[in-house]
């Protein structure tokens, strides 16, 4: 997993979040959230790819909470 604080839209993103351990998923979520915050401040709106990733992560967390 990357040590970067942000995960830019062009950066690699896993295809299957269900295979990622909880801790790494939380780190990935933090990176995406920081990127989303940056895009709102710097660009006025989020990049669609960042929004998609954020929603995908939220869905994975919801699925894990059900288990």
Secondary structure, DSSP 8 states (H G I E B T S, - for coil): ----S---TTS---S-GGGS-HHHHHHHHHHHHHHHHHHHHHHSS--HHHHHHHHHHHHHHHHHHH-
